[in-house]
């Protein structure tokens, strides 16, 4: 969140050089709805309402803001929000949208969990390796991950074993039946709210999986599925963590 705070400070100062320094060399800035990406326009009268980590984004940060027209144009102020994907202290992806009431604003945390967690939440993921060493990727449908490629996976349900949860999530998202193998990696994501408190704490477990049946097809939570080689991962703009997990899984296989 510190990177996003510094970005808005630089925008307020109209410091174009400082703004540019906060973005990765191949950063992707995507305007959503109408108009051009508003928060990259240095010098615009921009009032930031809140900045907080997104529980569903594995490292995304959301900022809500109000853009006030310059001069005496008489145009009304407009509310909007931005999602920032931060890696290694730089912005790698940014999605800006006008909040005009025409779409539902994603919540900070899943609806069936309290805003302030009492314990970590367990998530499972799958590195599904085909015989030709390509891996299965899914492209997320919903914000703030809309359009992003990642490994299939999701939250473990109550009373469900880790292996069963992995197989269920894979089938729901990809239509594939898999044999769940060994653990590839275990890591956590701790996401903070605007006040610096813990908004959510995820413990994520990725498994090496083998195709055992079914047909590759996009499920309800994804827009697309694909088999991708290691060389394809950069073009699909997966995170560094996904690349690391895939590399480790291919070595194990």
Secondary structure as UniProt FT lines:
FT   HELIX           2..13
FT   HELIX           16..21
FT   STRAND          23..32
FT   HELIX           38..40
FT   TURN            42..43
FT   STRAND          45..53
FT   TURN            55..58
FT   STRAND          60..68
FT   TURN            71..72
FT   STRAND          78..87
FT   TURN            88..89
FT   STRAND          90..98
FT   TURN            111..112
FT   STRAND          121..129
FT   TURN            131..132
FT   STRAND          135..140
FT   TURN            143..144
FT   TURN            146..147
FT   STRAND          149..150
FT   STRAND          153..155
FT   TURN            158..159
FT   HELIX           162..174
FT   STRAND          176..192
FT   TURN            194..195
FT   STRAND          198..214
FT   TURN            220..221
FT   STRAND          222..228
FT   HELIX           230..232
FT   TURN            233..237
FT   HELIX           240..252
//
